[in-house]
Amino acid sequence: MSIVSGAEILKAAREGNYGVGAFNTHNLEITQGILAAAEKKSSPVMISMSEGAIKYGGKILPEIVRILAERSSVPVAIHLDHGASYEVCMKAIQLGFTSVMIDKSHEKESINIEETRRVVKIAHALGVSVEGEIGRLGGIEEHIEVSHEDAILTEIVEAERFYRETGIDYLAIAVGTSHGPNKGVGRPFIHHRRIKEISDSISIPLVLHGASSVPAHLVDRINRAGGELNGAVGIHNEDIKKAVTSGIAKINTETDLRLAFYAGVREILQSKKGEIDPRKALGPARFEIEKIVAERIDVFGSAGKA
């Protein structure tokens, strides 16, 4: 399979009423785990990198992702997550990304529209898809921290106007999720009616950020191996499945991967205190990534859709 645009993957997902995972990577092992799971499940996949990941991995990280994706047997889109500016998005396109997110959701609507439109104009001319965002999620994103008091649900008329004036390919909306593993006490409330209303009002795929499930068994494993993740909760699988039937086509997932990776690494370091071979820690961590991605693919409903 070749590397494809995000729009190609997500248009099919919306029409087929299933979701596709956009899984964040930071290194070789995480990328290998994501693609191994996607191939086993015969699922299309989006591999995301944030500005922080690119800064950490340098230009070689997108190159690693591209090489592995080209060899994959499933459709793969390479996505920039939370691009802070027009310049950042252009740099990502130069690095071979086939999907970019321009995130000006914390700015005035007029600025968000103007900057998103600028990215769309160039990206579309080059065959690259664009994600925009309106409304604000709680939690910590790549560049900004938003308190739950300041989080704002996406309005229907706002979504219609933003889509009409920017020409984006898919839209991230705020419906109650938040970034990171700590999402308050009890079950987070997801505004499913708002998802359906926005989906009915605009024809493009919708995106759910902050959608990690934060599996209790991974939190327990990390804590038993010396970690301290108290009160970490996530989005219930039933809510994810319902969101997909309401119009969500792209589900961002990073925290679950971090938990899986660290569960594997911490257990090795705790049980084999004399071990100094990095492969003995990173190998199991890669397998943990593969397992959690496969589990998420089943929840999203994209298995067998490649």
C-alpha positions in Angstrom: 0.0 0.0 0.0 1.2 3.5 -0.7 1.1 6.5 1.7 -2.2 8.3 1.2 -3.8 11.6 2.2 -5.8 11.9 5.4 -8.9 12.8 3.4 -8.7 9.5 1.5 -8.7 7.5 4.7 -11.3 9.6 6.6 -13.8 10.1 3.8 -14.1 6.3 3.5 -14.4 6.0 7.3 -17.2 8.5 7.5 -19.0 6.9 4.6 -18.5 3.4 6.1 -19.5 4.5 9.6 -16.3 3.5 11.3 -13.4 5.4 13.0 -9.7 5.5 12.2 -7.0 5.9 14.9 -4.5 8.7 14.6 -1.7 7.4 16.8 1.1 9.6 18.0 4.7 8.4 17.6 8.0 9.7 19.0 10.5 7.0 17.9 11.2 3.9 15.8 9.7 1.4 18.3 6.3 3.2 18.7 6.0 3.5 14.9 6.8 -0.2 14.4 4.2 -1.1 17.0 1.5 1.0 15.4 2.1 -0.4 11.9 2.4 -4.0 13.2 -1.1 -3.7 14.8 -2.6 -2.0 11.7 -1.3 -4.8 9.5 -2.5 -7.6 11.7 -5.9 -6.0 11.9 -5.9 -4.9 8.2 -6.8 -1.4 9.2 -6.0 2.0 7.7 -4.1 4.1 10.1 -2.9 7.7 10.6 0.5 8.1 12.3 0.7 11.5 14.0 3.7 13.6 15.1 3.5 16.7 17.1 6.0 19.6 16.9 7.5 18.3 20.1 8.0 14.9 18.5 9.7 16.4 15.4 11.9 18.5 17.6 12.9 15.4 19.6 13.4 13.2 16.6 14.6 15.7 14.1 14.1 15.4 10.4 15.0 11.7 10.6 11.8 10.8 12.5 9.4 11.7 9.7 11.8 9.9 7.4 11.6 6.8 9.5 7.8 7.0 9.5 7.7 7.5 5.8 10.0 4.5 5.0 8.1 2.1 7.3 4.7 3.4 5.9 5.8 2.8 2.3 6.5 -0.8 3.2 3.2 -1.3 5.0 0.4 -3.4 3.6 -2.3 -1.0 4.8 -3.1 2.7 3.8 -1.1 5.1 6.0 -1.5 8.9 6.3 1.3 10.9 8.0 -0.2 13.6 10.1 1.0 16.7 11.8 -0.8 17.0 15.2 -1.5 20.5 16.6 0.5 22.6 14.2 0.9 26.0 15.8 1.4 28.1 12.7 1.3 28.3 9.0 5.1 28.0 8.9 5.0 24.8 11.0 2.5 23.3 8.6 4.5 24.2 5.5 7.6 22.7 7.1 5.7 19.4 7.8 4.5 19.3 4.1 8.1 19.7 3.0 9.0 16.8 5.3 6.5 14.6 3.5 3.4 14.8 5.7 0.2 14.0 3.9 -2.1 15.6 6.5 -1.6 18.6 8.7 -3.5 20.2 11.5 -3.4 23.9 12.0 -4.6 24.7 15.5 -5.6 28.3 16.2 -8.6 27.3 18.3 -7.3 29.4 21.2 -7.3 32.5 19.0 -10.2 34.7 17.9 -12.4 33.1 15.4 -11.3 35.5 12.7 -7.7 34.6 13.2 -8.5 30.9 13.3 -10.3 31.2 10.0 -7.7 33.3 8.3 -4.7 31.1 9.3 -6.5 27.9 8.5 -7.5 29.2 5.1 -3.9 30.1 4.3 -2.8 26.5 5.1 -5.7 25.0 3.1 -4.8 27.0 0.0 -1.2 25.7 -0.2 -1.8 22.2 1.2 -4.6 21.4 -1.2 -2.5 22.5 -4.2 0.0 19.9 -3.1 -2.5 17.1 -2.4 -2.2 17.4 1.4 -5.3 17.3 3.6 -6.0 19.8 6.4 -7.6 19.5 9.8 -8.8 22.5 11.7 -10.2 22.9 15.2 -12.8 25.0 16.9 -13.8 25.1 20.5 -11.3 24.2 23.2 -10.5 21.0 25.0 -9.4 20.9 28.6 -6.0 19.5 29.5 -2.5 20.0 28.1 -2.0 20.2 24.4 1.4 20.7 22.6 1.6 24.4 23.2 -1.1 25.4 25.6 -2.9 24.4 28.8 -6.6 24.8 29.0 -8.5 24.6 32.3 -11.8 22.8 32.4 -13.4 26.1 33.3 -12.1 27.6 30.1 -13.0 24.6 27.8 -15.7 25.6 25.3 -18.0 23.2 23.4 -18.1 23.7 19.6 -21.3 25.5 18.4 -23.1 24.2 15.4 -23.3 27.6 13.6 -19.6 28.1 14.3 -18.7 24.8 12.8 -20.8 25.5 9.7 -19.1 28.9 9.2 -15.6 27.6 9.8 -16.1 24.8 7.3 -17.6 27.1 4.7 -14.9 29.8 5.0 -11.8 27.6 5.3 -12.4 24.6 3.1 -10.9 22.2 5.6 -11.1 18.4 5.0 -11.9 17.4 8.6 -12.8 19.2 11.8 -11.8 18.7 15.4 -14.6 19.6 17.8 -14.8 20.1 21.5 -17.6 17.9 23.0 -16.3 17.1 26.5 -13.0 15.2 26.1 -9.7 16.5 27.3 -6.0 15.8 26.7 -4.0 13.7 29.0 -4.7 10.9 31.5 -6.4 12.9 34.3 -9.9 13.7 33.2 -11.6 14.3 36.6 -13.5 11.9 38.8 -15.8 9.3 37.4 -16.9 8.9 33.8 -16.2 11.9 31.6 -19.3 13.4 30.0 -19.3 13.3 26.2 -21.9 15.5 24.5 -23.1 13.0 21.9 -26.0 15.1 20.8 -23.7 17.9 19.8 -21.6 15.5 17.8 -24.6 14.3 15.8 -25.9 17.9 15.3 -22.6 19.1 13.9 -22.2 15.9 11.8 -25.7 16.5 10.3 -24.8 20.2 9.5 -21.5 19.7 7.7 -20.5 16.9 5.4 -16.8 16.4 6.4 -15.4 13.9 8.8 -15.2 15.0 12.5 -12.2 14.5 14.8 -12.2 13.5 18.5 -9.2 14.7 20.4 -8.4 13.6 24.0 -9.9 10.2 23.2 -7.6 7.8 25.0 -9.3 5.2 27.2 -6.5 5.1 29.9 -6.9 1.4 30.6 -7.0 0.7 34.4 -4.8 -2.4 33.9 -2.0 -0.3 32.4 -2.3 2.3 35.2 -2.1 -0.5 37.7 0.9 -2.1 36.1 2.8 1.2 36.0 2.0 1.9 39.7 3.1 -1.6 40.7 6.3 -1.0 38.9 7.1 2.2 40.8 5.0 4.8 38.9 2.6 7.3 40.4 -0.6 7.8 38.3 -3.3 8.5 40.8 -6.9 9.2 39.6 -6.0 8.7 35.9 -9.2 7.9 33.9 -10.2 8.1 30.3 -13.0 7.9 27.8 -15.2 4.8 28.0 -15.2 2.5 24.9 -19.0 2.7 24.7 -18.7 6.5 24.3 -16.1 6.1 21.6 -18.3 3.7 19.7 -21.3 5.9 20.0 -19.3 8.9 18.9 -18.2 7.1 15.8 -21.8 6.3 14.9 -22.6 10.0 15.3 -20.0 11.2 12.8 -16.6 11.0 14.4 -14.1 9.5 11.8 -10.7 10.3 13.3 -9.9 9.4 16.9 -6.6 10.8 18.3 -4.8 8.5 20.7 -1.5 9.2 22.4 -1.9 8.7 26.2 -2.8 5.1 25.8 0.4 4.5 23.9 2.5 6.3 26.5 0.9 4.1 29.2 1.5 0.9 27.3 5.1 1.9 26.5 6.0 2.8 30.1 4.2 -0.3 31.5 6.6 -2.4 29.4 9.7 -0.4 30.2 9.1 -0.1 33.9 8.4 -3.8 34.4 11.6 -4.7 32.7 13.6 -2.2 34.7 12.0 -3.4 38.0 12.3 -7.1 37.4 15.8 -7.2 35.7 17.8 -4.6 37.7 21.1 -5.8 36.1 19.9 -5.5 32.5 21.7 -2.9 30.4 20.7 -4.0 26.9 18.2 -1.3 25.6 16.6 -3.8 23.3 15.5 -5.9 26.3 13.4 -2.9 27.5 12.4 -1.3 24.1 11.4 -4.7 22.6 8.7 -5.5 25.2 7.6 -1.8 25.0 7.1 -2.1 21.3 4.9 -5.2 21.8 2.8 -3.3 24.3 2.3 -0.6 21.8 1.2 -3.2 19.2 -1.3 -4.7 21.7 -2.9 -1.4 22.7 -3.2 -0.2 19.1 -4.9 -3.4 18.1 -7.3 -3.0 21.0 -8.2 0.5 19.9 -8.6 -0.5 16.3 -11.3 -3.0 17.4 -13.1 -0.3 19.4 -13.0 2.1 16.4 -14.3 -0.5 14.0 -11.6 -0.1 11.4 -10.4 -3.7 11.4 -10.7 -5.3 8.0 -11.2 -1.9 6.3 -7.8 -1.6 4.6 
